[in-house]
Amino acid sequence: MFKAPARVLDELSKTDPRFTITANAQALNKGQPLVPLPITINDRAATREALIRKVRALGHEFVERSQWHAKPPKNLLEPDWDYSMIALHHAGRSYSCGRGAEQMLETQKTHQSKDFDDISYHYGIDCSGVLYEGRDIRFKASSVSSYNTGVIGIILLNNLTTPEEGKDWVTFARKNLHSLGVGTTHSIPATQADATITLINALKDIFFITRFGGHKEYPNQTLEGKICPGNIGMELVQLIRTKTQLLTPPTS
């Protein structure tokens, strides 16, 4: 057995020995030609690549981790697979439409400065509809508190809350601005919504996805004061559920 020198495996798993390429040795007999031997490649890596190709084939730009210069994880990540749910997030009230690659880097920096080993989400989508690879799909996300097994995390790089959401000074300030006729509410660009639907359909073609919801719909999230993905984000969640016939998240 030999370890693959593939960039993706080195970067994302820190040469984790769980990800290898194997081939059997073949005896050389004089006068006999070599017979091609099959090489078994980790099928999860192949699935990751297939998903990227599918999204690109559907007309959307897909930026891999290396292309937005993601930092490697701080520690080995926990594997996950057999996904059945998708959680939709927004980037938070400090975000607005911007350069997606820079936003992904900033999000990763913020997460790694806390208790996370890597960016928490599997995929990000900016306002222009460009898709970004976040945490490698072969590893468990950290996007839903205490409820990440089997859940794919997608973040929309936008602020999708309305002024009254939340119970802090940001909410107070936005409500005051709103009363003065100053808008602080962002819409979801059609390009961003379209890319989100495309990604979810591509994921459905690969995994047995049965449930889809906003972050705050997952068990125990509202108890922690979660408002993600915001009221505007939840409108998109409802639309996608109607289009895809996916179920709401479980209650426990």
C-alpha positions, 0 to 999 in steps of 0.5 A: 500500500502506498499513500497518495500524494494528492494535494487535496488529501494532504491539505484536508486530512493532513495526510490522514492514513484513512485516505489512501490509494491501493494497488496489488503487486504483480510478478514479472515473468520473462517473455510475458506482457504485463497485465493491467491491474485495477487501482482502487481509489477512495470512492468518497474522493471520487464522489467529491470530484463528481459533485464538483464536475456536476455543478460546473456542468450545470453552468455554475462556477465552482471554486475549490478550497485551494483556489480561495486559498483556504488554510488547512484544518487545525487538527484532523477532522471527523469523517462523515458520509451517508448524508440525509439532511441539508442545513441552510445558513446565512453569513450573519448580520455583519455581512452583505454581498461582496467578494466570495473568496474573501468572505470564505477566508474571513469566515474560516479565520473567524471559525478557526479563531474560536473552537473550530478546526476549520470553516464550519460549512461544506459549501458557500454561495456568494451573491453572484451565484459562485459556489465555494468548497468549504469543509471537505464533504468527507468530513463532518460539518460544525454548522449546527450546534450538537446536530451535525452527523449526516447534515450538509452545511451550506452558507449563503454569503449574505445577511438575510435577517429583517430588522426586528430579528434578534435581541441585541444592540444590532437589532435595536440599531436596525429598528431605529434606522428602519423607523427613519426610513433607512433600509438595512434589509438585503434580498437574495439575488436570483443568481444566489438562489438559483445556485443554491437550488442547483447545489441541492439538486446535485447533492440529492443526486448523490446522497439520499437527502430527505430533509432540508431546513434553515439552521434554526429549524434543527433541534434545540437551535432556537433555545440558543437564540439562533435566528439563522438563516433569517426571515428572508433566508427562511422564505428561500427555505420554504421555496426550495422545500416546495420545489424539491419535496424535501421534508422539514428537519426532525424535531429531536 
